[in-house]
Amino acid sequence: MRGKVAIVTGASRGIGKAVALGFAREGAAVVVAARSETAPHEKLPGTIHETAAQVEALGGRALAVRCDVTDEASVTAMVERSLGEFGRIDVLVNNAAVDFAYPVLGTPVKRWELVLRVNVTGPFLCARAVLPTMIQQGGGSIINISSLAAAERGSGTVGYSAAYAASKAALDRFTWALAAEVGRHNIAVNALKPSRVIDTEGMRMWADEDERIDWSSPDRMVACAVFLARQDARSVSGTVATDEELVSWHGLHA
Ligand SMILES: NC(=O)c1ccc[n+]([C@@H]2O[C@H](COP(=O)([O-])OP(=O)(O)OC[C@H]3O[C@@H](n4cnc5c(N)ncnc54)[C@H](OP(=O)(O)O)[C@@H]3O)[C@@H](O)[C@H]2O)c1
């Protein structure tokens, strides 16, 4: 990925942070986009500046930008700063997301709308903001981080998360629609979902120690994100797949 510039939303912690560091190891310059400049509270560590510092410690180039993906002006400013710093944008990872595990009966409209705004409107705003640059450059890769919750019919891995399930189903559908729309500009659009629960700061907020037994590291997600970041519309696009599927279909080492 040497010479490429990647924006990773939600890179202050969790999978987004792991992907940002993975891209840096592959030689990409990384824009670390999320809201936290100081850790929100002790149970939720991670800031954009810490991730950027770790990218730089690996010898990479990083730009930490405070960005709320639900805010159009904030997204526009983040993309403008990225272009100002690095002059191009090759990859966008729409990773930022929230979940509120409440039953429908008892979910305030505000919570419902927040999940949809972060998980669906955010990827739309970020994609729309980078497309002119990618089109002008003649290609690019957009990766939407989705979830098995999009297609689970029982309570699945995510109980009491109707808003989250609906948002990730919408993100999968957005992936197909956008892939069809921008293929002629040689821009790949794919969705990637973890096949198992990944041990992240966000997940830890919701689970006790004894519930974390089968949790995985983000390593395989990182390998798959690196693989998808290298694609354009003439290679792999319009795929909605888990990390396990991508590893076996494409013989990835992860
Ligand atoms: N972990 C899993 O097992 C799992 C399973 C299935 C799917 N996923 C998906 O993988 C992705 C990452 O999950 P994770 O477990 O790493 O989550 P996490 O630890 O909770 O991190 C979420 C990230 O999103 C950012 N974020 C939230 N709202 C934002 C907003 N309005 N604007 C900008 N950034 C925002 C947070 O940063 P700030 O708070 O600093 O803004 C944080 O960096 C998500 O799309 C999630 O749905 C995860």
Ligand as a Chemical Component Dictionary entry (heavy atoms), coordinates in Angstrom:
data_LIG
# 
_chem_comp.id                   LIG 
_chem_comp.type                 NON-POLYMER 
_chem_comp.pdbx_formal_charge   0 
_chem_comp.three_letter_code    LIG 
# 
loop_
_chem_comp_atom.comp_id 
_chem_comp_atom.atom_id 
_chem_comp_atom.alt_atom_id 
_chem_comp_atom.type_symbol 
_chem_comp_atom.charge 
_chem_comp_atom.model_Cartn_x 
_chem_comp_atom.model_Cartn_y 
_chem_comp_atom.model_Cartn_z 
_chem_comp_atom.pdbx_ordinal 
LIG N1  N1  N 0  -16.196 -6.128 17.738 1  
LIG C1  C1  C 0  -16.994 -7.000 17.145 2  
LIG O1  O1  O 0  -17.109 -8.168 17.544 3  
LIG C2  C2  C 0  -17.785 -6.606 15.926 4  
LIG C3  C3  C 0  -18.675 -7.549 15.376 5  
LIG C4  C4  C 0  -19.398 -7.201 14.231 6  
LIG C5  C5  C 0  -19.211 -5.969 13.646 7  
LIG N2  N2  N 1  -18.347 -5.063 14.209 8  
LIG C6  C6  C 0  -18.201 -3.770 13.552 9  
LIG O2  O2  O 0  -16.826 -3.403 13.536 10 
LIG C7  C7  C 0  -16.710 -1.980 13.644 11 
LIG C8  C8  C 0  -15.805 -1.610 14.798 12 
LIG O3  O3  O 0  -16.295 -2.227 15.979 13 
LIG P1  P1  P 0  -15.473 -2.154 17.350 14 
LIG O4  O4  O 0  -15.889 -3.318 18.156 15 
LIG O5  O5  O -1 -14.053 -1.903 17.051 16 
LIG O6  O6  O 0  -16.131 -0.828 17.987 17 
LIG P2  P2  P 0  -15.624 0.136  19.161 18 
LIG O7  O7  O 0  -14.483 -0.457 19.920 19 
LIG O8  O8  O 0  -16.860 0.508  19.908 20 
LIG O9  O9  O 0  -15.109 1.401  18.345 21 
LIG C9  C9  C 0  -16.038 2.159  17.607 22 
LIG C10 C10 C 0  -15.332 3.309  16.950 23 
LIG O10 O10 O 0  -16.328 4.109  16.281 24 
LIG C11 C11 C 0  -16.092 5.466  16.611 25 
LIG N3  N3  N 0  -17.315 6.249  16.514 26 
LIG C12 C12 C 0  -18.496 6.051  17.128 27 
LIG N4  N4  N 0  -19.365 7.012  16.811 28 
LIG C13 C13 C 0  -18.717 7.860  15.968 29 
LIG C14 C14 C 0  -19.080 9.044  15.297 30 
LIG N5  N5  N 0  -20.300 9.597  15.417 31 
LIG N6  N6  N 0  -18.162 9.628  14.495 32 
LIG C15 C15 C 0  -16.913 9.111  14.359 33 
LIG N7  N7  N 0  -16.510 7.984  14.970 34 
LIG C16 C16 C 0  -17.411 7.368  15.773 35 
LIG C17 C17 C 0  -15.492 5.441  18.012 36 
LIG O11 O11 O 0  -14.644 6.559  18.203 37 
LIG P3  P3  P 0  -15.007 7.848  19.086 38 
LIG O12 O12 O 0  -15.796 7.389  20.261 39 
LIG O13 O13 O 0  -13.626 8.343  19.411 40 
LIG O14 O14 O 0  -15.744 8.742  18.150 41 
LIG C18 C18 C 0  -14.611 4.190  17.930 42 
LIG O15 O15 O 0  -13.337 4.526  17.420 43 
LIG C19 C19 C 0  -18.130 -1.443 13.758 44 
LIG O16 O16 O 0  -18.611 -1.086 12.491 45 
LIG C20 C20 C 0  -18.899 -2.646 14.302 46 
LIG O17 O17 O 0  -20.278 -2.574 13.993 47 
LIG C21 C21 C 0  -17.645 -5.356 15.340 48 
# 
loop_
_chem_comp_bond.comp_id 
_chem_comp_bond.atom_id_1 
_chem_comp_bond.atom_id_2 
_chem_comp_bond.value_order 
_chem_comp_bond.pdbx_ordinal 
LIG N1  C1  SING 1  
LIG C1  O1  DOUB 2  
LIG C1  C2  SING 3  
LIG C2  C3  SING 4  
LIG C2  C21 DOUB 5  
LIG C3  C4  DOUB 6  
LIG C4  C5  SING 7  
LIG C5  N2  DOUB 8  
LIG N2  C6  SING 9  
LIG N2  C21 SING 10 
LIG C6  O2  SING 11 
LIG C6  C20 SING 12 
LIG O2  C7  SING 13 
LIG C7  C8  SING 14 
LIG C7  C19 SING 15 
LIG C8  O3  SING 16 
LIG O3  P1  SING 17 
LIG P1  O4  DOUB 18 
LIG P1  O5  SING 19 
LIG P1  O6  SING 20 
LIG O6  P2  SING 21 
LIG P2  O7  DOUB 22 
LIG P2  O8  SING 23 
LIG P2  O9  SING 24 
LIG O9  C9  SING 25 
LIG C9  C10 SING 26 
LIG C10 O10 SING 27 
LIG C10 C18 SING 28 
LIG O10 C11 SING 29 
LIG C11 N3  SING 30 
LIG C11 C17 SING 31 
LIG N3  C12 SING 32 
LIG N3  C16 SING 33 
LIG C12 N4  DOUB 34 
LIG N4  C13 SING 35 
LIG C13 C14 SING 36 
LIG C13 C16 DOUB 37 
LIG C14 N5  SING 38 
LIG C14 N6  DOUB 39 
LIG N6  C15 SING 40 
LIG C15 N7  DOUB 41 
LIG N7  C16 SING 42 
LIG C17 O11 SING 43 
LIG C17 C18 SING 44 
LIG O11 P3  SING 45 
LIG P3  O12 DOUB 46 
LIG P3  O13 SING 47 
LIG P3  O14 SING 48 
LIG C18 O15 SING 49 
LIG C19 O16 SING 50 
LIG C19 C20 SING 51 
LIG C20 O17 SING 52 
# 
